[in-house]
Amino acid sequence: MLDVDPTTLALEFGGSAVIGGVLGFATKQVAKLVAIIIGTQLMAFRYLESQEILIVDWNRLSAGLVETQERADEIHWLESMLSMLSVGAGFTSGFLIGFHRG
């Protein structure tokens, strides 16, 4: 027989939801900042290339993105999420709420 304490499960779920919410909010803010930095950098590259100051190999630059996507497809995250269901569900829901509100 399983000895499951509902209070412990609720505390794990609630605590991980709060932590997930804070991290989701922070992640969205950081993602906005990174997007601005990368966009500015790409605009600078494009400008310097148009002035013939710099030569950018755009095919080689985008090849790294394709390789990263291929590696991400190999990770089996579902198995690890099922092993920590109460913490994972709380964290995920809090993260999504925080990310949405951020």
C-alpha positions as CSV (number, residue, x, y, z in Angstrom):
1,M,0.0,0.0,0.0
2,L,1.3,3.4,-0.8
3,D,1.8,5.9,2.0
4,V,0.8,9.1,0.3
5,D,0.4,12.3,2.4
6,P,-1.9,14.8,0.7
7,T,-0.4,17.7,2.7
8,T,3.1,16.9,1.4
9,L,1.8,16.6,-2.2
10,A,0.0,19.9,-1.9
11,L,3.1,21.6,-0.4
12,E,5.3,20.2,-3.2
13,F,2.8,21.3,-5.8
14,G,2.3,24.8,-4.4
15,G,6.0,25.4,-3.7
16,S,7.0,24.3,-7.2
17,A,4.2,26.3,-8.7
18,V,5.5,29.5,-7.0
19,I,9.1,28.8,-8.1
20,G,7.9,28.0,-11.6
21,G,5.9,31.2,-11.8
22,V,8.9,33.3,-10.7
23,L,11.2,31.5,-13.1
24,G,8.6,31.8,-16.0
25,F,8.3,35.5,-15.4
26,A,12.1,36.0,-15.3
27,T,12.6,33.8,-18.4
28,K,10.3,35.9,-20.4
29,Q,12.0,39.1,-19.4
30,V,15.4,37.6,-20.2
31,A,14.1,36.2,-23.5
32,K,12.9,39.7,-24.5
33,L,16.3,41.2,-23.7
34,V,18.2,38.5,-25.6
35,A,15.9,39.0,-28.6
36,I,16.6,42.7,-28.6
37,I,20.4,42.1,-28.4
38,I,20.4,39.5,-31.1
39,G,18.1,41.6,-33.4
40,T,20.4,44.6,-32.9
41,Q,23.5,42.5,-33.6
42,L,21.9,41.1,-36.8
43,M,20.9,44.6,-37.9
44,A,24.5,45.8,-37.3
45,F,25.9,42.8,-39.3
46,R,23.5,43.6,-42.2
47,Y,24.5,47.3,-42.1
48,L,28.2,46.6,-42.0
49,E,27.8,44.1,-44.8
50,S,26.0,46.6,-46.9
51,Q,28.8,49.1,-46.4
52,E,31.3,46.3,-47.4
53,I,33.1,46.5,-44.1
54,L,32.2,43.0,-43.1
55,I,31.4,39.7,-44.8
56,V,28.9,37.5,-43.1
57,D,28.4,33.8,-44.1
58,W,24.7,33.6,-43.5
59,N,24.4,29.9,-44.4
60,R,27.1,29.0,-41.9
61,L,25.5,31.2,-39.3
62,S,22.1,29.5,-39.6
63,A,23.6,25.9,-39.8
64,G,24.1,26.0,-36.0
65,L,20.4,26.5,-35.4
66,V,19.6,23.4,-37.5
67,E,22.0,21.3,-35.5
68,T,20.7,22.5,-32.2
69,Q,17.1,21.6,-33.2
70,E,18.2,18.1,-34.2
71,R,19.8,17.6,-30.8
72,A,16.7,18.8,-29.0
73,D,14.6,16.2,-30.8
74,E,16.6,13.4,-29.3
75,I,15.8,14.3,-25.6
76,H,13.1,12.2,-24.1
77,W,11.7,14.7,-21.5
78,L,8.4,12.9,-21.0
79,E,10.0,10.0,-19.1
80,S,11.7,12.3,-16.7
81,M,8.6,14.5,-16.1
82,L,6.5,11.4,-15.2
83,S,9.0,10.4,-12.5
84,M,8.4,13.7,-10.6
85,L,4.8,14.3,-11.3
86,S,3.7,16.5,-8.4
87,V,6.8,18.8,-8.5
88,G,6.8,18.8,-12.3
89,A,3.1,19.6,-12.6
90,G,3.3,22.5,-10.1
91,F,6.5,23.9,-11.6
92,T,5.2,23.7,-15.2
93,S,1.8,25.3,-14.4
94,G,3.5,28.1,-12.4
95,F,6.2,28.6,-15.1
96,L,3.5,28.9,-17.8
97,I,1.5,31.4,-15.8
98,G,4.5,33.5,-14.9
99,F,5.7,33.4,-18.5
100,H,2.3,34.4,-19.8
101,R,2.0,37.3,-17.3
102,G,5.6,38.5,-17.9
